[in-house]
């Protein structure tokens, strides 16, 4: 059995997308992880668990609801591999990056009169590649600065890190709400279509 699966069950139950849950779970954990990265004991940086869980729930719900007419990741596998360090960086380009395009395909298929910002998932992935080393590197550099180093010398990189982090969080928030709204509309249209009597 391969990683990609071509399901045919069009009458499966859908999962209601809840963007507020994803956002409220993701944001506090992401900010805490930024401040505590590398300082927590053990092999797991526990503050990153809530944001990873939020993204895993979002990814699982999204892929479960989309029509599986083309090869796509299995929802459970798509979510679980986001918890694997290093691999999850590659994996997000498999399960998050193409999400906007797949949603657009389903919106077109069901003839929904909705505008789809299919670039949000791609921008999110690119920004994550930039924001994590930039923000964490800034904290590390601040903690390892030489005695007597003026704080103002860190201002430019701190401002840049803050701007990129803010952009990343805004894109994330918009992606959660915009995509959840579209996927719920797709699921509703599919349920009504499946409930229609066969011609």
Short mmCIF file of the C-alpha atoms (twelve columns), coordinates in Angstrom:
data_MODEL
# 
_entry.id   MODEL 
# 
loop_
_atom_site.group_PDB 
_atom_site.id 
_atom_site.type_symbol 
_atom_site.label_atom_id 
_atom_site.label_alt_id 
_atom_site.label_comp_id 
_atom_site.label_asym_id 
_atom_site.label_seq_id 
_atom_site.Cartn_x 
_atom_site.Cartn_y 
_atom_site.Cartn_z 
_atom_site.pdbx_PDB_model_num 
ATOM 1   C CA . UNK A 1   0.000   0.000  0.000   1 
ATOM 2   C CA . UNK A 2   1.445   3.359  -1.002  1 
ATOM 3   C CA . UNK A 3   1.495   6.679  0.829   1 
ATOM 4   C CA . UNK A 4   -0.902  8.134  -1.696  1 
ATOM 5   C CA . UNK A 5   -4.371  6.670  -1.770  1 
ATOM 6   C CA . UNK A 6   -7.151  6.956  -4.302  1 
ATOM 7   C CA . UNK A 7   -10.363 6.543  -2.336  1 
ATOM 8   C CA . UNK A 8   -13.706 6.058  -4.028  1 
ATOM 9   C CA . UNK A 9   -16.140 6.460  -1.122  1 
ATOM 10  C CA . UNK A 10  -17.948 9.685  -2.002  1 
ATOM 11  C CA . UNK A 11  -20.562 9.185  0.711   1 
ATOM 12  C CA . UNK A 12  -18.194 9.189  3.657   1 
ATOM 13  C CA . UNK A 13  -19.015 11.492 6.569   1 
ATOM 14  C CA . UNK A 14  -17.369 14.898 6.497   1 
ATOM 15  C CA . UNK A 15  -15.672 16.725 9.338   1 
ATOM 16  C CA . UNK A 16  -16.756 20.261 10.132  1 
ATOM 17  C CA . UNK A 17  -13.783 22.613 9.891   1 
ATOM 18  C CA . UNK A 18  -13.372 24.757 13.035  1 
ATOM 19  C CA . UNK A 19  -10.859 27.547 12.320  1 
ATOM 20  C CA . UNK A 20  -11.131 29.159 15.756  1 
ATOM 21  C CA . UNK A 21  -10.016 25.895 17.345  1 
ATOM 22  C CA . UNK A 22  -6.961  25.718 15.086  1 
ATOM 23  C CA . UNK A 23  -6.045  29.354 15.668  1 
ATOM 24  C CA . UNK A 24  -6.508  29.338 19.441  1 
ATOM 25  C CA . UNK A 25  -4.490  26.130 19.723  1 
ATOM 26  C CA . UNK A 26  -1.760  27.268 17.351  1 
ATOM 27  C CA . UNK A 27  -0.958  30.865 18.315  1 
ATOM 28  C CA . UNK A 28  -0.153  30.580 22.052  1 
ATOM 29  C CA . UNK A 29  1.950   27.478 21.469  1 
ATOM 30  C CA . UNK A 30  3.810   29.040 18.534  1 
ATOM 31  C CA . UNK A 31  4.701   32.161 20.523  1 
ATOM 32  C CA . UNK A 32  5.734   30.083 23.545  1 
ATOM 33  C CA . UNK A 33  7.828   27.790 21.357  1 
ATOM 34  C CA . UNK A 34  9.620   30.801 19.892  1 
ATOM 35  C CA . UNK A 35  10.572  32.055 23.330  1 
ATOM 36  C CA . UNK A 36  11.503  28.690 24.852  1 
ATOM 37  C CA . UNK A 37  13.020  26.920 21.858  1 
ATOM 38  C CA . UNK A 38  16.000  24.893 22.973  1 
ATOM 39  C CA . UNK A 39  15.472  25.645 26.677  1 
ATOM 40  C CA . UNK A 40  12.995  22.925 27.615  1 
ATOM 41  C CA . UNK A 41  14.290  19.659 29.096  1 
ATOM 42  C CA . UNK A 42  14.098  16.289 27.405  1 
ATOM 43  C CA . UNK A 43  14.185  15.230 23.800  1 
ATOM 44  C CA . UNK A 44  10.932  17.007 22.864  1 
ATOM 45  C CA . UNK A 45  10.489  20.754 22.768  1 
ATOM 46  C CA . UNK A 46  7.051   20.537 24.370  1 
ATOM 47  C CA . UNK A 47  5.866   24.090 23.495  1 
ATOM 48  C CA . UNK A 48  5.803   23.145 19.784  1 
ATOM 49  C CA . UNK A 49  3.272   20.364 20.399  1 
ATOM 50  C CA . UNK A 50  0.110   22.587 20.478  1 
ATOM 51  C CA . UNK A 51  0.832   24.388 17.169  1 
ATOM 52  C CA . UNK A 52  1.810   21.111 15.512  1 
ATOM 53  C CA . UNK A 53  -1.383  19.516 16.822  1 
ATOM 54  C CA . UNK A 54  -3.432  22.446 15.486  1 
ATOM 55  C CA . UNK A 55  -1.898  22.102 12.031  1 
ATOM 56  C CA . UNK A 56  -2.317  18.314 12.118  1 
ATOM 57  C CA . UNK A 57  -6.031  18.677 12.963  1 
ATOM 58  C CA . UNK A 58  -6.441  21.208 10.157  1 
ATOM 59  C CA . UNK A 59  -4.622  19.024 7.624   1 
ATOM 60  C CA . UNK A 60  -6.493  15.865 8.665   1 
ATOM 61  C CA . UNK A 61  -9.895  17.570 8.447   1 
ATOM 62  C CA . UNK A 62  -9.094  19.265 5.150   1 
ATOM 63  C CA . UNK A 63  -7.883  16.161 3.319   1 
ATOM 64  C CA . UNK A 64  -10.744 14.093 4.757   1 
ATOM 65  C CA . UNK A 65  -13.311 16.487 3.307   1 
ATOM 66  C CA . UNK A 66  -11.835 16.964 -0.169  1 
ATOM 67  C CA . UNK A 67  -12.960 14.681 -2.974  1 
ATOM 68  C CA . UNK A 68  -10.445 11.869 -3.502  1 
ATOM 69  C CA . UNK A 69  -10.735 11.603 -7.280  1 
ATOM 70  C CA . UNK A 70  -7.010  12.032 -7.749  1 
ATOM 71  C CA . UNK A 71  -4.130  10.508 -5.786  1 
ATOM 72  C CA . UNK A 72  -3.681  12.341 -2.520  1 
ATOM 73  C CA . UNK A 73  -2.269  11.781 0.972   1 
ATOM 74  C CA . UNK A 74  -4.261  9.646  3.370   1 
ATOM 75  C CA . UNK A 75  -5.669  12.097 5.950   1 
ATOM 76  C CA . UNK A 76  -4.322  10.278 9.018   1 
ATOM 77  C CA . UNK A 77  -0.862  9.795  7.550   1 
ATOM 78  C CA . UNK A 78  -0.832  13.404 6.344   1 
ATOM 79  C CA . UNK A 79  -1.435  14.574 9.919   1 
ATOM 80  C CA . UNK A 80  0.809   12.150 11.816  1 
ATOM 81  C CA . UNK A 81  3.963   12.799 9.790   1 
ATOM 82  C CA . UNK A 82  3.789   16.489 10.680  1 
ATOM 83  C CA . UNK A 83  5.020   15.450 14.143  1 
ATOM 84  C CA . UNK A 84  8.235   13.882 12.822  1 
ATOM 85  C CA . UNK A 85  11.177  16.319 13.157  1 
ATOM 86  C CA . UNK A 86  13.052  17.224 9.966   1 
ATOM 87  C CA . UNK A 87  10.711  15.072 7.866   1 
ATOM 88  C CA . UNK A 88  7.849   17.445 8.653   1 
ATOM 89  C CA . UNK A 89  9.622   20.244 6.767   1 
ATOM 90  C CA . UNK A 90  9.567   18.134 3.610   1 
ATOM 91  C CA . UNK A 91  6.122   16.735 4.399   1 
ATOM 92  C CA . UNK A 92  4.392   20.112 4.648   1 
ATOM 93  C CA . UNK A 93  5.187   20.599 0.967   1 
ATOM 94  C CA . UNK A 94  3.263   17.391 0.294   1 
ATOM 95  C CA . UNK A 95  0.191   18.040 2.430   1 
ATOM 96  C CA . UNK A 96  -0.067  21.814 2.995   1 
ATOM 97  C CA . UNK A 97  1.547   23.355 -0.092  1 
ATOM 98  C CA . UNK A 98  -0.936  21.847 -2.634  1 
ATOM 99  C CA . UNK A 99  -3.986  22.332 -0.421  1 
ATOM 100 C CA . UNK A 100 -5.101  25.615 -1.973  1 
ATOM 101 C CA . UNK A 101 -5.008  24.173 -5.480  1 
ATOM 102 C CA . UNK A 102 -6.976  21.082 -4.440  1 
ATOM 103 C CA . UNK A 103 -9.618  23.240 -2.761  1 
ATOM 104 C CA . UNK A 104 -9.903  25.303 -5.937  1 
ATOM 105 C CA . UNK A 105 -10.376 22.105 -7.971  1 
ATOM 106 C CA . UNK A 106 -13.281 21.066 -5.747  1 
ATOM 107 C CA . UNK A 107 -14.821 24.547 -5.760  1 
ATOM 108 C CA . UNK A 108 -14.784 24.444 -9.571  1 
ATOM 109 C CA . UNK A 109 -16.123 20.870 -9.639  1 
ATOM 110 C CA . UNK A 110 -19.146 21.734 -7.516  1 
ATOM 111 C CA . UNK A 111 -19.648 25.051 -9.297  1 
ATOM 112 C CA . UNK A 112 -19.425 27.090 -6.103  1 
ATOM 113 C CA . UNK A 113 -19.356 30.814 -6.723  1 
ATOM 114 C CA . UNK A 114 -16.490 31.370 -4.306  1 
ATOM 115 C CA . UNK A 115 -13.166 33.128 -4.730  1 
ATOM 116 C CA . UNK A 116 -10.283 30.846 -3.754  1 
ATOM 117 C CA . UNK A 117 -7.008  32.259 -2.462  1 
ATOM 118 C CA . UNK A 118 -5.118  29.177 -3.511  1 
ATOM 119 C CA . UNK A 119 -1.735  30.828 -2.878  1 
ATOM 120 C CA . UNK A 120 -2.131  31.015 0.903   1 
ATOM 121 C CA . UNK A 121 -0.936  27.445 1.496   1 
ATOM 122 C CA . UNK A 122 2.126   27.973 -0.712  1 
ATOM 123 C CA . UNK A 123 3.028   31.301 0.918   1 
ATOM 124 C CA . UNK A 124 2.619   29.746 4.371   1 
ATOM 125 C CA . UNK A 125 5.124   26.978 3.570   1 
ATOM 126 C CA . UNK A 126 7.698   29.385 2.139   1 
ATOM 127 C CA . UNK A 127 7.377   31.757 5.098   1 
ATOM 128 C CA . UNK A 128 7.764   28.909 7.580   1 
ATOM 129 C CA . UNK A 129 11.083  27.984 5.984   1 
ATOM 130 C CA . UNK A 130 12.224  31.568 6.592   1 
ATOM 131 C CA . UNK A 131 10.588  32.433 9.903   1 
ATOM 132 C CA . UNK A 132 11.720  29.537 12.081  1 
ATOM 133 C CA . UNK A 133 15.506  29.898 11.647  1 
ATOM 134 C CA . UNK A 134 15.225  33.695 11.577  1 
ATOM 135 C CA . UNK A 135 13.242  34.069 14.802  1 
ATOM 136 C CA . UNK A 136 14.978  31.277 16.713  1 
ATOM 137 C CA . UNK A 137 18.383  32.472 15.481  1 
ATOM 138 C CA . UNK A 138 17.614  35.957 16.780  1 
ATOM 139 C CA . UNK A 139 16.859  34.608 20.262  1 
ATOM 140 C CA . UNK A 140 19.970  32.441 20.231  1 
ATOM 141 C CA . UNK A 141 22.170  35.321 19.093  1 
ATOM 142 C CA . UNK A 142 20.713  37.544 21.816  1 
ATOM 143 C CA . UNK A 143 21.371  34.902 24.468  1 
ATOM 144 C CA . UNK A 144 24.973  34.332 23.309  1 
ATOM 145 C CA . UNK A 145 25.912  37.975 22.804  1 
ATOM 146 C CA . UNK A 146 29.248  39.120 24.153  1 
ATOM 147 C CA . UNK A 147 29.245  41.193 27.372  1 
ATOM 148 C CA . UNK A 148 29.088  44.856 26.571  1 
ATOM 149 C CA . UNK A 149 27.443  44.361 23.186  1 
ATOM 150 C CA . UNK A 150 24.879  47.164 22.763  1 
ATOM 151 C CA . UNK A 151 21.280  46.024 22.461  1 
ATOM 152 C CA . UNK A 152 20.784  48.343 19.506  1 
ATOM 153 C CA . UNK A 153 23.047  46.142 17.387  1 
ATOM 154 C CA . UNK A 154 20.325  43.472 17.430  1 
ATOM 155 C CA . UNK A 155 17.536  45.899 16.507  1 
ATOM 156 C CA . UNK A 156 17.580  45.454 12.688  1 
ATOM 157 C CA . UNK A 157 17.500  41.656 12.791  1 
ATOM 158 C CA . UNK A 158 14.910  41.704 15.598  1 
ATOM 159 C CA . UNK A 159 12.653  44.009 13.562  1 
ATOM 160 C CA . UNK A 160 13.060  41.813 10.474  1 
ATOM 161 C CA . UNK A 161 12.285  38.682 12.487  1 
ATOM 162 C CA . UNK A 162 9.221   40.337 13.987  1 
ATOM 163 C CA . UNK A 163 7.885   41.453 10.601  1 
ATOM 164 C CA . UNK A 164 8.355   38.011 9.033   1 
ATOM 165 C CA . UNK A 165 6.790   36.319 12.062  1 
ATOM 166 C CA . UNK A 166 3.783   38.641 11.872  1 
ATOM 167 C CA . UNK A 167 3.358   37.964 8.146   1 
ATOM 168 C CA . UNK A 168 3.536   34.234 8.785   1 
ATOM 169 C CA . UNK A 169 0.907   34.356 11.542  1 
ATOM 170 C CA . UNK A 170 -1.427  36.527 9.437   1 
ATOM 171 C CA . UNK A 171 -1.162  34.149 6.467   1 
ATOM 172 C CA . UNK A 172 -1.757  31.207 8.808   1 
ATOM 173 C CA . UNK A 173 -4.847  32.836 10.329  1 
ATOM 174 C CA . UNK A 174 -6.289  33.708 6.908   1 
ATOM 175 C CA . UNK A 175 -5.527  30.215 5.598   1 
ATOM 176 C CA . UNK A 176 -7.322  28.556 8.523   1 
ATOM 177 C CA . UNK A 177 -10.469 30.661 8.135   1 
ATOM 178 C CA . UNK A 178 -10.609 31.001 4.352   1 
ATOM 179 C CA . UNK A 179 -9.907  27.346 3.603   1 
ATOM 180 C CA . UNK A 180 -12.174 26.099 6.395   1 
ATOM 181 C CA . UNK A 181 -15.069 28.165 5.021   1 
ATOM 182 C CA . UNK A 182 -14.507 26.822 1.509   1 
ATOM 183 C CA . UNK A 183 -14.152 23.204 2.632   1 
ATOM 184 C CA . UNK A 184 -17.331 23.414 4.718   1 
ATOM 185 C CA . UNK A 185 -19.136 24.783 1.647   1 
ATOM 186 C CA . UNK A 186 -17.747 21.943 -0.489  1 
ATOM 187 C CA . UNK A 187 -18.866 19.345 2.069   1 
ATOM 188 C CA . UNK A 188 -22.341 20.867 2.262   1 
ATOM 189 C CA . UNK A 189 -22.699 20.893 -1.527  1 
ATOM 190 C CA . UNK A 190 -21.496 17.285 -1.767  1 
ATOM 191 C CA . UNK A 191 -23.985 16.130 0.908   1 
ATOM 192 C CA . UNK A 192 -26.845 17.796 -0.914  1 
ATOM 193 C CA . UNK A 193 -25.709 16.359 -4.243  1 
ATOM 194 C CA . UNK A 194 -25.468 12.844 -2.798  1 
ATOM 195 C CA . UNK A 195 -28.931 13.239 -1.247  1 
ATOM 196 C CA . UNK A 196 -30.516 13.965 -4.635  1 
ATOM 197 C CA . UNK A 197 -32.374 11.000 -6.110  1 
ATOM 198 C CA . UNK A 198 -30.624 9.307  -8.976  1 
ATOM 199 C CA . UNK A 199 -31.951 10.240 -12.391 1 
# 
